Amino acid sequence: MAKASTTKERQRPCPQCGQLAGWENNPYRPFCSQRCKLLDLGAWIDERYAIPSEDAIAAEERADRASSPEEGTKSE
């Protein structure tokens, strides 16, 4: 005799809209729908998301140092 599954399907919040979405047998996971999946893809294409590179991080640090006043100088 087969044992009935008593565990609930795993549910996770959709990263786009926050609605709970099933994980198992969900062709759009981690998203809840094709719409949310395409909205996320569009955000990447429009460059609203970006993964910083080492060069970008170093350039930002140099810019921060250049724009901040040097320590130890007195303004009179």
OpenMM code with the backbone's topology and positions (N, CA, C; nanometers):
from openmm import Vec3, app, unit

residues = "MET ALA LYS ALA SER THR THR LYS GLU ARG GLN ARG PRO CYS PRO GLN CYS GLY GLN LEU ALA GLY TRP GLU ASN ASN PRO TYR ARG PRO PHE CYS SER GLN ARG CYS LYS LEU LEU ASP LEU GLY ALA TRP ILE ASP GLU ARG TYR ALA ILE PRO SER GLU ASP ALA ILE ALA ALA GLU GLU ARG ALA ASP ARG ALA SER SER PRO GLU GLU GLY THR LYS SER GLU".split()
positions = [
    Vec3(0.0833, -0.1167, 0.0000),
    Vec3(0.0000, 0.0000, 0.0000),
    Vec3(0.0889, 0.1244, 0.0000),
    Vec3(0.0586, 0.2203, -0.0879),
    Vec3(0.1387, 0.3421, -0.0993),
    Vec3(0.1027, 0.4384, 0.0129),
    Vec3(0.2058, 0.4980, 0.0689),
    Vec3(0.1852, 0.5937, 0.1768),
    Vec3(0.1487, 0.7293, 0.1158),
    Vec3(0.0430, 0.7902, 0.1629),
    Vec3(0.0003, 0.9205, 0.1131),
    Vec3(0.0956, 1.0274, 0.1639),
    Vec3(0.1257, 1.1210, 0.0779),
    Vec3(0.2147, 1.2310, 0.1162),
    Vec3(0.1375, 1.3295, 0.2037),
    Vec3(0.1938, 1.3587, 0.3191),
    Vec3(0.1281, 1.4521, 0.4103),
    Vec3(0.1983, 1.5872, 0.4126),
    Vec3(0.3068, 1.5998, 0.3362),
    Vec3(0.3785, 1.7263, 0.3367),
    Vec3(0.3154, 1.8219, 0.2363),
    Vec3(0.3141, 1.9483, 0.2726),
    Vec3(0.2621, 2.0503, 0.1832),
    Vec3(0.3643, 2.0792, 0.0741),
    Vec3(0.3134, 2.1250, -0.0386),
    Vec3(0.4030, 2.1675, -0.1451),
    Vec3(0.4818, 2.2886, -0.0957),
    Vec3(0.6095, 2.2917, -0.1255),
    Vec3(0.6916, 2.4057, -0.0833),
    Vec3(0.6439, 2.5318, -0.1533),
    Vec3(0.6268, 2.6366, -0.0779),
    Vec3(0.5829, 2.7646, -0.1311),
    Vec3(0.6873, 2.8697, -0.0957),
    Vec3(0.7178, 2.9531, -0.1901),
    Vec3(0.8135, 3.0618, -0.1694),
    Vec3(0.7529, 3.1889, -0.2266),
    Vec3(0.7870, 3.3052, -0.1708),
    Vec3(0.7366, 3.4300, -0.2274),
    Vec3(0.8017, 3.4573, -0.3634),
    Vec3(0.7212, 3.5033, -0.4554),
    Vec3(0.7699, 3.5416, -0.5878),
    Vec3(0.8634, 3.6609, -0.5710),
    Vec3(0.9831, 3.6586, -0.6314),
    Vec3(1.0754, 3.7713, -0.6154),
    Vec3(1.0250, 3.8998, -0.6814),
    Vec3(0.9285, 3.8890, -0.7709),
    Vec3(0.8777, 4.0071, -0.8395),
    Vec3(0.7609, 4.0711, -0.7649),
    Vec3(0.6597, 3.9903, -0.7286),
    Vec3(0.5376, 4.0477, -0.6702),
    Vec3(0.5145, 4.0074, -0.5244),
    Vec3(0.5852, 3.9069, -0.4749),
    Vec3(0.5717, 3.8657, -0.3361),
    Vec3(0.4639, 3.7623, -0.3098),
    Vec3(0.3835, 3.7292, -0.4105),
    Vec3(0.2784, 3.6282, -0.3932),
    Vec3(0.3427, 3.4913, -0.3724),
    Vec3(0.2836, 3.4092, -0.2856),
    Vec3(0.3373, 3.2758, -0.2650),
    Vec3(0.3216, 3.1941, -0.3922),
    Vec3(0.4291, 3.1270, -0.4304),
    Vec3(0.4294, 3.0469, -0.5525),
    Vec3(0.4790, 2.9076, -0.5199),
    Vec3(0.4138, 2.8078, -0.5766),
    Vec3(0.4582, 2.6700, -0.5596),
    Vec3(0.5936, 2.6491, -0.6248),
    Vec3(0.6719, 2.5610, -0.5686),
    Vec3(0.8050, 2.5343, -0.6214),
    Vec3(0.8029, 2.4119, -0.7124),
    Vec3(0.7360, 2.3077, -0.6684),
    Vec3(0.7301, 2.1839, -0.7451),
    Vec3(0.6385, 2.2024, -0.8659),
    Vec3(0.6769, 2.1498, -0.9787),
    Vec3(0.5974, 2.1526, -1.1020),
    Vec3(0.5577, 2.2936, -1.1439),
    Vec3(0.6389, 2.3913, -1.1132),
    Vec3(0.6130, 2.5294, -1.1530),
    Vec3(0.7136, 2.5657, -1.2622),
    Vec3(0.6674, 2.5779, -1.3879),
    Vec3(0.7622, 2.6067, -1.4963),
    Vec3(0.8231, 2.7466, -1.4882),
    Vec3(0.7681, 2.8336, -1.4044),
    Vec3(0.8168, 2.9714, -1.3944),
    Vec3(0.8996, 2.9962, -1.2694),
    Vec3(0.9259, 2.8938, -1.1900),
    Vec3(0.9928, 2.9155, -1.0629),
    Vec3(1.1260, 2.9849, -1.0824),
    Vec3(1.1618, 3.0719, -0.9982),
    Vec3(1.1053, 3.1037, -0.8676),
    Vec3(0.9883, 3.2019, -0.8743),
    Vec3(0.9451, 3.2378, -0.9935),
    Vec3(0.8356, 3.3333, -1.0085),
    Vec3(0.7015, 3.2617, -1.0015),
    Vec3(0.5947, 3.3395, -0.9791),
    Vec3(0.4620, 3.2799, -0.9675),
    Vec3(0.3952, 3.2632, -1.1031),
    Vec3(0.4388, 3.3396, -1.2023),
    Vec3(0.3731, 3.3360, -1.3330),
    Vec3(0.4703, 3.3780, -1.4423),
    Vec3(0.4262, 3.3571, -1.5651),
    Vec3(0.5068, 3.3997, -1.6790),
    Vec3(0.5202, 3.5523, -1.6800),
    Vec3(0.4147, 3.6221, -1.6393),
    Vec3(0.4175, 3.7680, -1.6355),
    Vec3(0.5299, 3.8174, -1.5449),
    Vec3(0.5379, 3.7639, -1.4238),
    Vec3(0.6434, 3.8068, -1.3305),
    Vec3(0.7811, 3.7709, -1.3842),
    Vec3(0.7927, 3.6562, -1.4468),
    Vec3(0.9204, 3.6145, -1.5038),
    Vec3(0.9639, 3.7120, -1.6140),
    Vec3(0.8692, 3.7534, -1.6987),
    Vec3(0.9017, 3.8457, -1.8072),
    Vec3(0.9290, 3.9869, -1.7565),
    Vec3(0.8583, 4.0291, -1.6509),
    Vec3(0.8867, 4.1598, -1.5908),
    Vec3(1.0298, 4.1647, -1.5374),
    Vec3(1.0734, 4.0562, -1.4748),
    Vec3(1.2094, 4.0495, -1.4218),
    Vec3(1.3112, 4.0512, -1.5363),
    Vec3(1.2834, 3.9755, -1.6418),
    Vec3(1.3732, 3.9741, -1.7565),
    Vec3(1.3835, 4.1139, -1.8171),
    Vec3(1.2698, 4.1828, -1.8286),
    Vec3(1.2702, 4.3185, -1.8814),
    Vec3(1.3527, 4.4136, -1.7972),
    Vec3(1.3487, 4.3969, -1.6664),
    Vec3(1.4287, 4.4816, -1.5774),
    Vec3(1.5784, 4.4603, -1.6033),
    Vec3(1.6194, 4.3360, -1.6250),
    Vec3(1.7601, 4.3085, -1.6567),
    Vec3(1.7971, 4.3703, -1.7911),
    Vec3(1.7073, 4.3560, -1.8902),
    Vec3(1.7352, 4.4107, -2.0237),
    Vec3(1.7454, 4.5626, -2.0189),
    Vec3(1.6598, 4.6267, -1.9396),
    Vec3(1.6636, 4.7728, -1.9250),
    Vec3(1.7768, 4.8201, -1.8346),
    Vec3(1.8562, 4.7270, -1.7844),
    Vec3(1.9712, 4.7552, -1.6967),
    Vec3(1.9313, 4.8209, -1.5658),
    Vec3(1.8107, 4.7871, -1.5150),
    Vec3(1.7719, 4.8331, -1.3823),
    Vec3(1.8403, 4.7494, -1.2757),
    Vec3(1.8839, 4.6310, -1.3105),
    Vec3(1.9630, 4.5456, -1.2220),
    Vec3(2.1029, 4.5382, -1.2812),
    Vec3(2.2012, 4.5281, -1.1958),
    Vec3(2.3385, 4.5139, -1.2431),
    Vec3(2.4201, 4.4421, -1.1368),
    Vec3(2.5142, 4.3645, -1.1810),
    Vec3(2.6071, 4.2973, -1.0910),
    Vec3(2.7377, 4.3752, -1.1003),
    Vec3(2.7807, 4.4341, -0.9904),
    Vec3(2.9013, 4.5173, -0.9978),
    Vec3(3.0249, 4.4331, -1.0260),
    Vec3(3.1106, 4.4870, -1.1101),
    Vec3(3.2373, 4.4202, -1.1391),
    Vec3(3.3434, 4.4757, -1.0461),
    Vec3(3.4565, 4.4107, -1.0412),
    Vec3(3.5669, 4.4585, -0.9572),
    Vec3(3.6105, 4.5971, -1.0028),
    Vec3(3.6112, 4.6232, -1.1351),
    Vec3(3.6506, 4.7535, -1.1870),
    Vec3(3.5547, 4.8616, -1.1396),
    Vec3(3.4249, 4.8328, -1.1424),
    Vec3(3.3254, 4.9318, -1.0995),
    Vec3(3.3396, 4.9628, -0.9510),
    Vec3(3.3645, 4.8617, -0.8705),
    Vec3(3.3818, 4.8816, -0.7269),
    Vec3(3.5065, 4.9665, -0.7001),
    Vec3(3.6166, 4.9358, -0.7686),
    Vec3(3.7402, 5.0120, -0.7499),
    Vec3(3.7221, 5.1565, -0.7947),
    Vec3(3.6516, 5.1790, -0.9061),
    Vec3(3.6285, 5.3151, -0.9547),
    Vec3(3.5422, 5.3928, -0.8564),
    Vec3(3.4433, 5.3283, -0.7976),
    Vec3(3.3576, 5.3953, -0.7001),
    Vec3(3.4377, 5.4329, -0.5759),
    Vec3(3.5269, 5.3446, -0.5313),
    Vec3(3.6097, 5.3748, -0.4147),
    Vec3(3.7033, 5.4919, -0.4436),
    Vec3(3.7608, 5.4964, -0.5652),
    Vec3(3.8480, 5.6084, -0.6015),
    Vec3(3.7691, 5.7391, -0.6040),
    Vec3(3.6480, 5.7348, -0.6561),
    Vec3(3.5645, 5.8549, -0.6618),
    Vec3(3.5281, 5.9020, -0.5220),
    Vec3(3.4990, 5.8076, -0.4330),
    Vec3(3.4671, 5.8443, -0.2951),
    Vec3(3.5864, 5.9126, -0.2273),
    Vec3(3.7060, 5.8587, -0.2495),
    Vec3(3.8252, 5.9178, -0.1888),
    Vec3(3.8532, 6.0549, -0.2468),
    Vec3(3.8297, 6.0726, -0.3754),
    Vec3(3.8576, 6.2011, -0.4405),
    Vec3(3.7594, 6.3083, -0.3953),
    Vec3(3.6356, 6.2702, -0.3654),
    Vec3(3.5360, 6.3704, -0.3284),
    Vec3(3.5341, 6.4012, -0.1799),
    Vec3(3.5946, 6.3172, -0.0974),
    Vec3(3.5942, 6.3437, 0.0468),
    Vec3(3.7161, 6.4282, 0.0835),
    Vec3(3.6974, 6.5198, 0.1780),
    Vec3(3.8121, 6.6034, 0.2194),
    Vec3(3.9169, 6.5172, 0.2880),
    Vec3(4.0403, 6.5546, 0.2657),
    Vec3(4.1487, 6.4782, 0.3282),
    Vec3(4.1497, 6.5024, 0.4776),
    Vec3(4.1798, 6.3974, 0.5519),
    Vec3(4.1870, 6.4097, 0.6963),
    Vec3(4.3161, 6.4820, 0.7352),
    Vec3(4.3069, 6.5562, 0.8403),
    Vec3(4.4265, 6.6225, 0.8921),
    Vec3(4.4460, 6.7618, 0.8381),
    Vec3(4.3662, 6.8048, 0.7419),
    Vec3(4.3793, 6.9414, 0.6934),
    Vec3(4.2869, 7.0313, 0.7708),
    Vec3(4.3360, 7.1510, 0.7988),
    Vec3(4.2554, 7.2466, 0.8733),
    Vec3(4.2021, 7.3516, 0.7789),
    Vec3(4.0782, 7.3878, 0.7972),
    Vec3(4.0248, 7.4987, 0.7194),
    Vec3(4.0171, 7.6190, 0.8110),
    Vec3(4.0711, 7.7299, 0.7660),
    Vec3(4.0769, 7.8489, 0.8500),
    Vec3(3.9875, 7.9550, 0.7961),
] * unit.nanometer
topology = app.Topology()
chain = topology.addChain("A")
for resn in residues:
    res = topology.addResidue(resn, chain)
    for name in ("N", "CA", "C"):
        topology.addAtom(name, app.Element.getBySymbol(name[0]), res)
